[in-house]
Amino acid sequence: MACKAEHDVPLGVTRTYVKQVETGHYPSVSRHFQVTRCNQCEDPPCVPICPVTAMFIRPDGIVDFDREVCIGCKACMAACPYDAIYISPETNSAEKCNFCAHRIDQGMEPACVAVCPVDAILVGDIGDPTAEVSQIIARGKVEVRRPEKGTSPKLYYANDTTFVRQRAGAGARTQGNGLWSDVPAMEGIGPQRATTPTATMAAAMLAYDIPHHVPWDWKVSLYTWTKSIAAGAFAVPALFLAGGASTTATLIALVFLALTGVLLVADLSHPERFLRVLTRPQWQSWLTRGAYFISLYGLVLVLALVAPGAMRWPGIVLAGLTAVYTAFLFAQSKGRDLWQNPLLPMHLLAQALLAGGAVMVLLGGSPAALGIGLAAHLAMAVSEWLVAHPTADGTRAFKNLVGGTGYRVGIALAAAALLLAWAVPALAAIAALAGLLLYEHAYVQAGQSVPLS
């Protein structure tokens, strides 16, 4: 409450809250608490993924933000393994706990520290060996959340338990309602009951958490589809046909590239600031690099309408970069384990080949490229089954992916399209594009389905 008062945090979003988990069964019941907030990482993934440097590290190590610079792309939310960032409903910018940096600058403690009546929260300079926090850390009885992510958190928990440091739903069951309100079932799983009346994760129940929203909705799913068509519609004819891409194919690529740009801008909570990605770029961000790839590819497509021969190979190269850069953007989203697939760039290339082959068929061309693209897409989709996911969250996200209707229908349509490619090419092309759209949406949403808190 002190945090909300200090920063005028609006209802519906939270910079810091106390997560509560109960273990055991009556009469042997315990409640465990965890103050949950930004972990002030030494290597924060929210900083390099931000395309406009709205997230930055201060000289004193505090990870801060600039709401006046933020474009509202939500990339930082996808990157944070701790689900600590939100879009403010009042400023439409990304905000989070910044350790009350304005109070620190005045020699004061953060509001939550000042208000705590029992010194449960301590703040200090971990570089000063005489500081109390440094001495507690030196004794070695502290833990951090999700150390496997390699972010080197500077938020330590002393005398903590695994019951609260686990992600919500990783082992704890839900009862359908919380302390003061109903709690939506996570990942489509309803209330569960423990089978063992002991203080273990199997008998743990999440008593209080806050809602966590998926940052990237259908617009991002749709953009990956339009981008595949934009890349493939030019590159595939340019590679497979002696005369290169036709004017019609180039125009189709331009139209779908424009739709890709419209979707990207529409997904911003500050769409009026979209040009900042180009005018004040942060080059570590694959969102920035992707924006330049798309812009240069659009320029080449326009020039290809005038000089198709000269633009053939520049167009092919930029089409490939446009198709695959999203894989590296997803890889920067460290909190989303399903997306940490090293084969994802190859899969996006296969999807562009599929989309380009479908466009060729609809324009009266050979179904060969479509067949190759479909076979490659299905092979990459099957590889998700064959390659073991290294983390529990990755496995859970994969189960959510294959358990969804969109995924199953999308794969079925792609398989049917492969069978029909040489018998009824036009129908196969339509089925392939529809299946690809369903698969893309299922993949993007499944990657965000596992709660992180």
Rosetta blueprint (number, residue, H / E / L):
1 M L
2 A H
3 C H
4 K H
5 A H
6 E H
7 H H
8 D L
9 V L
10 P L
11 L L
12 G L
13 V L
14 T L
15 R L
16 T L
17 Y E
18 V E
19 K E
20 Q E
21 V E
22 E E
23 T E
24 G E
25 H E
26 Y L
27 P L
28 S E
29 V E
30 S E
31 R E
32 H E
33 F E
34 Q E
35 V E
36 T E
37 R L
38 C L
39 N L
40 Q L
41 C L
42 E L
43 D L
44 P L
45 P L
46 C H
47 V H
48 P H
49 I H
50 C L
51 P L
52 V L
53 T L
54 A L
55 M E
56 F E
57 I E
58 R L
59 P L
60 D L
61 G L
62 I L
63 V E
64 D E
65 F E
66 D L
67 R L
68 E L
69 V L
70 C L
71 I L
72 G L
73 C L
74 K L
75 A H
76 C H
77 M H
78 A H
79 A H
80 C L
81 P L
82 Y L
83 D L
84 A L
85 I L
86 Y E
87 I E
88 S L
89 P L
90 E L
91 T L
92 N L
93 S L
94 A E
95 E E
96 K L
97 C L
98 N L
99 F L
100 C L
101 A H
102 H H
103 R H
104 I H
105 D H
106 Q L
107 G L
108 M L
109 E L
110 P L
111 A H
112 C H
113 V H
114 A H
115 V H
116 C L
117 P L
118 V L
119 D L
120 A L
121 I L
122 L L
123 V L
124 G L
125 D L
126 I L
127 G L
128 D L
129 P L
130 T L
131 A L
132 E H
133 V H
134 S H
135 Q H
136 I H
137 I H
138 A H
139 R L
140 G L
141 K L
142 V E
143 E E
144 V L
145 R L
146 R L
147 P H
148 E H
149 K H
150 G L
151 T L
152 S L
153 P L
154 K L
155 L L
156 Y L
157 Y E
158 A E
159 N L
160 D L
161 T L
162 T H
163 F H
164 V H
165 R H
166 Q L
167 R L
168 A L
169 G L
170 A L
171 G L
172 A L
173 R E
174 T L
175 Q L
176 G L
177 N E
178 G L
179 L L
180 W L
181 S L
182 D E
183 V L
184 P L
185 A L
186 M H
187 E H
188 G H
189 I L
190 G L
191 P L
192 Q L
193 R L
194 A L
195 T L
196 T L
197 P L
198 T L
199 A L
200 T L
201 M H
202 A H
203 A H
204 A L
205 M E
206 L E
207 A E
208 Y E
209 D L
210 I L
211 P L
212 H L
213 H L
214 V L
215 P L
216 W L
217 D L
218 W H
219 K H
220 V H
221 S H
222 L H
223 Y H
224 T H
225 W H
226 T H
227 K H
228 S H
229 I H
230 A H
231 A H
232 G H
233 A H
234 F H
235 A H
236 V H
237 P H
238 A H
239 L H
240 F H
241 L L
242 A L
243 G L
244 G L
245 A L
246 S L
247 T H
248 T H
249 A H
250 T H
251 L H
252 I H
253 A H
254 L H
255 V H
256 F H
257 L H
258 A H
259 L H
260 T H
261 G H
262 V H
263 L H
264 L H
265 V H
266 A H
267 D L
268 L L
269 S L
270 H L
271 P H
272 E H
273 R H
274 F L
275 L L
276 R H
277 V H
278 L H
279 T H
280 R L
281 P L
282 Q L
283 W L
284 Q L
285 S L
286 W H
287 L H
288 T H
289 R H
290 G H
291 A H
292 Y H
293 F H
294 I H
295 S H
296 L H
297 Y H
298 G H
299 L H
300 V H
301 L H
302 V H
303 L H
304 A H
305 L H
306 V H
307 A L
308 P L
309 G L
310 A L
311 M L
312 R H
313 W H
314 P H
315 G H
316 I H
317 V H
318 L H
319 A H
320 G H
321 L H
322 T H
323 A H
324 V H
325 Y H
326 T H
327 A H
328 F H
329 L H
330 F H
331 A H
332 Q L
333 S L
334 K L
335 G L
336 R L
337 D H
338 L H
339 W H
340 Q L
341 N L
342 P L
343 L L
344 L H
345 P H
346 M H
347 H H
348 L H
349 L H
350 A H
351 Q H
352 A H
353 L H
354 L H
355 A H
356 G H
357 G H
358 A H
359 V H
360 M H
361 V H
362 L H
363 L L
364 G L
365 G L
366 S L
367 P L
368 A H
369 A H
370 L H
371 G H
372 I H
373 G H
374 L H
375 A H
376 A H
377 H H
378 L H
379 A H
380 M H
381 A H
382 V H
383 S H
384 E H
385 W H
386 L H
387 V L
388 A L
389 H L
390 P L
391 T L
392 A H
393 D H
394 G H
395 T H
396 R H
397 A H
398 F H
399 K H
400 N H
401 L H
402 V H
403 G L
404 G L
405 T H
406 G H
407 Y H
408 R H
409 V H
410 G H
411 I H
412 A H
413 L H
414 A H
415 A H
416 A H
417 A H
418 L H
419 L H
420 L H
421 A L
422 W L
423 A L
424 V L
425 P H
426 A H
427 L H
428 A H
429 A H
430 I H
431 A H
432 A H
433 L H
434 A H
435 G H
436 L H
437 L H
438 L H
439 Y H
440 E H
441 H H
442 A H
443 Y H
444 V H
445 Q H
446 A H
447 G H
448 Q L
449 S L
450 V L
451 P L
452 L L
453 S L
